[in-house]
Amino acid sequence: MLLRPARPEDVPQIMALERLPEFREFVGKWPEEQHREAMAGADARYFVAIDSEAICGFAILLGIVSGYRSIELKRIVVATPDRGLGRQILREIMRIAFDELGAHRLWLDVFENNARARHLYESLGFVREGVLREAIYRDERYDSLILMSLLDREYAQRSSTLW
């Protein structure tokens, strides 16, 4: 698996992954123009995972230019779960956020009912900070989000055992 910066021509494949039926409850979806604007801006970094010449996953980081050094993992999606690809992508995203972008804090929110993702984040050292109660309205109901983060010192302590 190769993780490379995404290019504008990758947007249709990124959107296709966001819209896979099995991820409907767990992954947000942006319109094409929102992806293109974010990708072109200085505050976001998009990455795609390539396996056998095809895009098999992606991740979006936001807050790159913030003086607070608090970077958000906005989205991470893999085409086929339960094969370890999400863990590989997340490890590389953590390395990029802390070692290349100088983050003090890498944070995310995850749907409360997404046990698989929560387990992955916890296994890599992310700490639950709280719950954004009924923060998202979709399908005629409200869903809660769990806020999680990893600090640079926690990453440094764990990084030798992650790879």
N, C-alpha and C positions, 0 to 999 in steps of 0.2 A: 504494500500500500504506500502510495506517495501522497503527501499532503502539499498542495501548491496553492499560491494565491489564485483566487477565482478571477476570471475575465468576464467582460460583458456578455460574450457569447455563451457563457455558462448559465446565465440567468434562466432560460427555459428549463434546463435540467434541474436546477435548484428548485424552481417552482413545482416541477413534476414530483420531486421527492416530498416537498411540503404537503402535497395533495394526495399522497398515497392513502387509500381508504383505511388501512390498518392504523394510521397515525392520526386520524381525524380528531380523536379526543385528546391528543397529547401535544400536537404541534400547531403553532400559529401559522397563519398564511398571510403573506403580503401580496399586493398586486405588483405586476411587473415594474411599473414606474417607481414604486417605492423602493424596490430592490435596486434598480438602476441608480436612483438618486443616492441611496445610502452607499452603494459601491463606489460611486464617483466622489463622494465626500471624504474629507480628511479624518472624520471621527469613527469610521467603520473599517473593518478588515474582514473580507470574505475569504474562506479557504474551501477548496474541494478536495475530496479524497478520490484518488484514481486507482483502480484495480483492473488490470487487463485492458487498459486504454479506455475504460468507461468510468464515468462519475458514479461512485457508489456511496457517497456521503458528502456532507458539507457542514461548516460551522460559520457562525457570524459573531464577531466581537464588536462591541460598541464602547464608546467612552475613551477612545484612543488618545484624544488630545486634551482630555480633562486634566487639570492641574492636581486633582485629588489622587491620581494614579489608581483609580478604582475602575476596572474594566469589567464590562458585563458580557457574559457569554449569553448572547441573545437567543441563539438557536444552534442546536446540533442534531443532525438527522443522518441516519444510515439507512440504506435501501433494504438491507437484510439484517434484522437484529439477531442476537444470540450467536454471533460468530466472532466476537471480540473486537470488531472493527470500531465500535463506539468507544471502547476503552483506549484503543490505539490513537484514535483521533483526539480524544480528550487529553491524553498524556502530552501529545504534541502541542495542542492548544495551550495547555498549562505552561509548557516550556516556552512557547512564543510569548505568552502574556507576561511571564515573570522575567525570563532571561533576555528577551529581545526588546520588549516594550516597556520594561521597568515597572510593571504593576506592583502596587503594594497589596492590592486586594483584587481577587477575581471572584465575581459573584454571578448568581443566576437565580431565576425562579423556575419552579417546576410544578406542574399540576399535581395536586394532592393525591390524585388517584393513579399517578404514574410511578408505581412501586419499582419497576425495573430501572428507570432512570435515577430515582432517589437512591437505590442501592448502589448503583455505579458511582454516583457522586460521593456518597459516604465512604465507599471503599477506597477512593482516591484522596480522602482527607477533608472533603467539604463538610462544613459544620452547619447544622440547621440553626438559623437565626430567628425565625418566626414564621407566622402565617399571614398572608394577605387574604383576609377572609372575604369570600365571595367577590373576588376582584375582577373576574372575567364573566361576561354575559354571553352565552351562546346556546343555541338549541333550546331557547326558552327556559334557561335555568342559569344560576350563578355557580361558578366553580371557584374554589380557593386555590391559591398558589403558596408553595412553601419557598421561603427565601433561604438561600444557602450561600456560603462563601468560603474562600480559602485565602489566608494571608501569606505574604511572601516568606515570612519566617517558618510558617507551617510547611509551605512548599519546600523550602530549603532542607528542613528536617527529613522530609519524606522522599525527596527527589532521588536520593541515592538508592532507595529501595523500589522506585517505580519502574526502573528500566532494567 
